[in-house]
Every structure is written in C-alpha cells, then in structure tokens.
Amino acid sequence: MSTTSDFERMLRTASLRVTAPRLAVLTAVHQHPHADTDTILGQVRASLGAVSQQAVYDVLRALTSAGLLRRIQPMGTVARYETRVRDNHHHLVCRSCGVIVDVECSVGDAPCLTAPDDNGFVVDEAEVIYWGRCPECTTSSSPS
C-alpha cells in the first residue's frame, strides 16, 4: 500500500514539487482505481477542503504527463485515472454498469500483441479493452 512518503518520493523522482493537491490527487486515485475526474475532485475536496476543479484537472494533467498516472478512456465513457503505470496491463469493462477491472497482459511480453504491419513504428505498448458484462450484472439479469 502506498503512503504519503511513497507519493512524495514519486513526485520528487519525477522532478515535480510536492504539494498538497498533488498528494491528495495521488491518494484519491490510488484509493479509487479507474476513478473519473468528478470522483477524484470529490475525494480531494474531502481531504483538503476548497479546491478548484481546474486545479484538480491541472494536477491530473501534470501527473499523467510525468508518468505517475495513467489516463484511460474506454469508448463512450469519460476519462478515468489509475496509479498502475508502466506495466502494459489491460482492462475489462462492463457494458451494463460500467465497472472497470484490471487484467494482466494478454499473451507474452509487452507489448503483448504484435501488429501484422508495424509501418516502421517501434511498438512499445498495446492497449486492449475487453468488453462484456460483469458477474453482478450477469447474475442480476438472469431469470430466477
């Protein structure tokens, strides 16, 4: 489990100043993986009090640019953030309730999938999103 000192070290390693909003955003995203910006904003405000929406957006952008957060946006959904970075994992998304779950790399070493024609690119990452229905939604819609 990450602590405030872990987050402080991460910020310093990324050459970012340690600030209360940055620590609060990292904590919120760590505690609520795949959270959207409204959820993160609510968590940060619960932690720090009055914080502007723009400040949280700016922190999310800075932390994502520094590689401390990963921004994902499955088709038809709002952007979501997670602290699990640099491991090329993928996601399962429920078509009914929208829950998102991490899933390990599909096959082999990163980038997991090999493009049939890389067009000269040096591929270092593949993004896969599996769509379906989670166990709760499958069970709740089954005839009794």
C-alpha angles and dihedrals in degrees: 000000000000119000133199090264089053090052092046090052091048091052093048092047088053089050091246124137115250107244133166093245092051092049091046092050093048090049093048093049092045091051094043110036114199091018120162122231094263091055092047091048091052092050093047092049090049088053102039107018118226111027123155121241089234091055091055091047089051092050092048090051093048094047092047092048090050091052095245093114132034120219116209128180115182111203112283095014137096121258116280132191137216137178093222101102139157097027101093095230121161137219142243114211124194112226091207108046101012097235113159123210130185118243126187124250109297102232135351130336125338128316082040095201129055117217112229089227117019092188089222094306121138097228115211103161140030124197118210127178119190114205126201142100124301120235093258094053092044091051095044093054095045115108112257 
